[in-house]
Amino acid sequence: MISRSIFCVLFLAALTPHAVEAKRHYGIITDLIHSPKESATIDVVTLENVQNVGYKFSVYTPSGIPFVTLTDPPVPVPDGGTFVNSASSTIPNLFTPSGGQTALVCVDTVDPQTLQPLNKQSVAVLRQRSGTSRIVMSLPPQELSAGQSFTVPIGALEAGTWLYVAAIDLDTSVWVVINNNPPTGDPIFVPAFGVVKIPMTTPNSRVVVSVAAKADGTVNPSEHVMVMLAVDSGTKVDQTILPNTY
């Protein structure tokens, strides 16, 4: 398994309690030619006021050392508000730990002392910027964005169209099936917390990305991926995270 470093920073919000589903939001920052890549940040809010909540931002990048989590001391949110932007953290630009390259990023709502996930519902947005060029993309909660199968409509290819596939937690292999045509060769390997960019070459098509079965024909229920569609118009890039179909 390819080892990776995880760069994290934690924020503390002091608000009123509200117990709902725990939330983690994954996103992918990209380094396409026309992607804005001077800076990348995540905005996050809780849906209702809560008490003793921390926000942990993470960037997963390739490295030659085992998994390491670097966590900074909690930083109070001004005026006790729920809004936090990762730009105010000690990692103000998510592209810095990634070396300006494509990377999986995420934000967790956690207990500021134990760093364990909390049952607090949140909403997150990823921003990439270069000069006046921007990408603003919603980051769905993990239960919507991570799964074992995704169906993607691919329209006009324009200057370039890609699917980005990220593996969550475990090394995973995926099949990419276009218009129900059986794939040739081996499934595509995606290392844990890694991202693979897959070019799309068939316009106006139906593409299914699914976790590959093992040699015994079974699929590991713990293997999950997320899929993002990126379309380059020639002057700017549009990106969207696809919902899982299961």
Secondary structure, 3 states (H helix, E strand, C coil): CCCEEEEEEEEEECCCCCCCCCCEEEEEECCCCCCCCCEEEEEEEECCCCCCEEEEEEEEEECCCCCEEECCCCEECHHHCCCEEHHHCCCCCCHHHHCCCCEEEEEEEECCCCCCECCCCEEEEEEEEECCEEEEEEECEHHHHCECEEEEEECCCCCEEEEEEEEECCCEEEEEEECCECCCCCCEEECECCEEEEECCCCCEEEEEEECCCCCCCCCCCCEEEEEEEEECCCCEEEEECCCCC
